Amino acid sequence: MVVHRRLPSLAFKRERYYHKAMNQIVVGSRVSSTDDGITLLDFDPKTGALSYHHAIGGVEMPTYQVWDEQKRILYSVAEEAKGMVHGLHFDEGLHSKTVFSAPSLGSGPCHLALSPDGKALAVSNYNNGVFTLIALEEGSLPNYSEQYEDSSVHIDRQESSHVHCCHFVDGSSSILVTDLGGDTIHYYRNELRLHDTIATPPGSGPRHLALSSDERYLFVSGELSNEVLVYQMGKSPTLIQQISTIPPGFGEENTVSAIALSGDGRFLYVANRGHDSITIFSVKEGWLSRLSWCFTERTPWDFALSGDERFIIVANTTSGSVTVYPRDGESGALGKLAHRISVDRPSCITLL
């Protein structure tokens, strides 16, 4: 007797191979819920090429996301007056369904951070200066919310507190929170039992953070002063360097956005909106030396290094594009544009 076994179709085998060969990227955008604001792109790690996979609508202003790899949940803000946080679960075929929704307890949430143990989500509410911690599992950090009331010297941007970023340190037990409006970094330690503050220079406007792997040095993007601030961490963090992200004599308006360290800690990258570039710094014992600039398209709001760090992927909001630039691991330099794809008002790049 001959037994006939049905083999998987060629199309199915090709699809499985395709997904193994490609990586996926999520792009968040500054668009309304009637538009598709969360876009999934396929990324070829060999060539840097991007291609459209599919997009998701229904979230108002999904300007920032964070990925929980273990649970396969993408958390996204809804940056609106009554802020929300949504969680989308993706199956292996990248089909999604909403499995989590919670108020951000503030207005205009613009940033999310997932604790390293995956048990807590920190939310930065920009409009009214509220820091919120959402416990995702029992036994994690507690639910917590605090509204800051501060201001600083920049009349238009620092009239009140504006929380812009949270960053977990000491595993999942401590959190750094930037207040752009108050020129302050709030430092919660020992599972929120201790609360200290780190002052930043007046008018600097601390936005985003990067921390060395040994947590000895903290790098802060000064959105309003167009600088990187370097702090030596410890019981009393100390400012040890301020260095500009733009060339001497550049007279046009500029604000700094995203910041990231290479995996080996040897290079720091910072995006400029106005100069429309990424500044490349070398790092040695926490000390920065400016190397060069890589020009992007208009208004680079966010960027991410690819998984193997051979490329940097940039969200250019005003140009409505996501662009890819090759990266040299030895020199830290970024090369010429490798690929470009159109996405409406992109503001966040997240690797799946």
N, C-alpha and C positions, 0 to 999 in steps of 0.2 A: 504494500500500500504506500502510495506517495502522499506525504503530508505537505501541504502548501502553507507556508507561513507568510503572513502579510508583513512586508518590510515597510519601515517609515518612508514616507514620500521624500523624493529628492528635495522638494521645497522645504519640508520640515528639517531635514538634515542641514540644508544650506542655512536656514534661519538660526539653528542652534550654533553652527560654526561662526556665523556672522556675529552673534552676540558675544561669543567667547573672544573673538578677535577685536571687538570694539569695546571702548569704555563709554559710560554714559555721564552726561553733564546736565545739571538742572540750572536753568537761567530764570531768576525772578525779575519781574518788571514793574515799573511804576505806571500801572494801568488799572482801569476799573474792573469790577467783577463781570461786566458784560463782555470783556475781551479775554482772550486766552493769555493769562499773565504768568503762568508757570510752563516753561518750554523745556522739553527734553531733547537733547542733542546727542547724537552718536559722535564719538571722538576716536580717531585712529591714532593710537599712541606711537606708531612708527613714523607717520608723515605729518601729524598735526592737523589733518583734515577734519572738518566738521560737516555733519549732515543732519537734516531735520528728522526727528523721530515722531513726536506728537506733542500737543500742547493741552493744557488744562485750564479751564475758566472757572468762574464762580467765586473767586477770592478777591476781595477788594484790596487793591494796592499790595500785592504779594512781593514786597521789596526785598525781603531777606529770608533765607532758609538755612536749616542745619539738618544733617542726615544722621540718623541712628542706624548704623550698619547692622547691628545685631538684630534689632526688631524690624528692620527694613521700613522704618517710618521717616518720612520727610516732614519736618515741622516748618511751618511758614507763618510769618506775621501777616496780619491784615492791618496795614498802616493807615488806619482811619481814626476819626475822633473818638469813637468808642472802640478801642483796640481789641483785637482778638488774636488768638493763636490757634492754628489748625494743624492736625496731624494726618498725613496721607500715607496709607500703607501701600507699598508696591510689591506685587508678586514677582516671580521670576520672569514673567513675560512683560513686566513694567506696566501692567494694568493697576490702576489705583482706586482706592476707596477711602473716604474720610472716616477715621477711627477715633479722632480726638478733636475737641473744640473747647476752648476755655477763654474767658475774658482775660485780657492782659492787665486789668486793673489800672490802666492808665490810658493816655491818649497818644496816638501816633507811634506804636511800637516799631522800632527800626532795626533791631538786632536781636539775635538769639544765640545762646551758648548752651550746649549740652554738657553736663558734668561727665567726666571721664568714665564713671561707673554707670552712666546712662540712667540715673535715678532722679535727676533734677534738671529743670530747664530754667535758665535765667533770661529774663526779658527786659530790654531797655526801652522805656517809653519816652520818646524824645519831647513831645509837645509840652507835657506838664511835669517832667522831671521825676518820674516814678520808676524805681527799681522793683521788679517783681521776681520772686523765686517760686516756681511751681514744682511741688513734689510729685514725681511720676510714679513712685513706688513707696511702700511703707518701709520705714527704717532708713530713709534718705534724709537729706537736709529738710528742714521744715518749710511749709508754706510761709512766705514772708513777703511783705510789701512795705516800701518806705518812699515817701515823697520828700525830695530835697527842696530846700528853699534858699537859693543863693543867686548871686549875680557877679558880673565882673566888668571889665573896662570897655568891651566892645559893645557899643550902644545897641546896634541892630541885632546882634546875635547872642548877646549875653545879658539880656534884660532879666532873665530868670534861669533856673536850672533846666538843662536839657541832657538827659541821660542818653548816651550814644553807644555804649559797648559794655559787655561783661566778659570776664575771662577767669576761668577756674584755675586755681593754683593749689599746691600741696595736695596733689591727687584730686579729691572732690570735696575737700574740707574747707577751702578758703576761696574767696571771690574778690576780684578787682572790678570796680565799676567806675566808668568815666562819666563825669559831669562836664560837658562842653561849656555850658552856660556859667558854671561856677568855678572853672579852672581848678578842678579838684578830682582826684582819684580816690574813691572810697575803698578801703581795704578791710574786708570782713574775714576774720580768722577764727580758727578753732570752732568750726561749725556754727559760725555767726555769733559766737559768744563775745568776741572782741570786735570792735569797730574803730579803726583808725582812719585818718585822712592823709593823703599825700598832696601837697600843694604843687600846682604847676605854675610856670611863669604867667603873670597877668597878660591876658589877651591871647594866650596860646591856643585855647580851645581843644583840650584833649579829646580825640575821636576814637581811634582804634588802638589795639595793643598787640605786641608780639613779645614773647618771653623766651629767653634762652633755655635750652633743654635742661641745664642744671639749675634753672630759676635764679641765677645770680644777677642777671641783667634784664631790665624791663625796657622795651622800646615803645615809645608813644608817638603816634602821629598827631602833630599839632595842626589841626585843620585851619585855624585862623592865622597862625604865625608862620605857616609854611616851613615847619621844622620837624625834625625828629628829636625828641627828648629822650635821653638815656639815663636810667636810674640804676644805681647799684642797690640790689635788694638786701634785705636783712631786717633786723628789728626796727631800725629807723631808715627807710629807703632814702638814698641821697642822690640828687641830681648831679651827674658828672659830665654831661655834654649836651650842648644844643647845636644842631647843625642844619643848615638850610637845605631844602629839597629842590630849590630852583636856582638857575644861574644868576650870578651877580649882574645887576643892571636890568633884569627882567621886570618891566614896569606894569604889565597888564595884571588884571585881577586873577587870582589863583587861590584855590583851596585844596588842602591835602585830603585824600580819602583813605584808601586801604593800605595796609602794611603787612608784610610777611617775611619770615626768615626761611632761608633754605634749610633743608633737613640736616646738613652738616654744620649749620650755624655760622658759616663763613661769609654769607652774603645776605643783605637786607634789601628788600624792594619796597618802594613807596610810590603811590600813584598821585599825580597832580592833575587837578581839573582847572583848566585855564592855560597852563603851559602844555597840557595834554601830553603827558609823558609818564614814564615810570623811571624813577631815580634808582640807580644801582649803587649800593654802598658795600665796601668790604668791612668785615667785622673781625677784630682781634682783641681778645680779652675785654669785650664790651665796648671798645672804642671804634667809632665809625670813621671811614675815609670815603669820600664821594669819588666814584669811579667814572660814571657816565650817565647818559640818559637814553632811553629808548622811546621814540615818539610813537604815540598811539593815535587813534581817531579821537573824535571830540568827546570830552567829559568822561574819562575813565573812572567809573564809580566804584568798581570792585575788580579784583583779579584773583586767580588761583594758580598755583603751580600744579602741573599734571602729576599723576601718581609717581612716575619715575623722575620727575623734575627736569625733563628734557624740553619742556615747553612752559610758557606762561600764557594763560587764557584770560582775556580782558573783556569786561562789559563796558561798552562805550555808550552812555545814555543818550546824549544829544545826537550822535551819528546813527543811533538805532542799529548797532552792530556788535557782534562778538568777534574778536580778532585773536589770532594765535601767533606767538613769536617763539622761535627756537632759543634755547638757553644752553650756554656752554658751562658745564659743571665745574671746570677747572678755573676759568676766569670770572665766572658769574655773568658774563656779558649776554645781552639779548640781541638776536639777529633780526634781519628784515622780516616783514610780514610773511607768514607761511600760509595762512588761510583766513578767510573772512566769511561770515554768514549774517544775514539780516535778522534782527530780533527787535521788536518794538520796545523802546525805552528800557533796555536791560540795566539792572542795578545790582545783581548778585550772581556769583558763580559758585556752584556747589558740585563737588565730585561725588558720584555714587560709587 
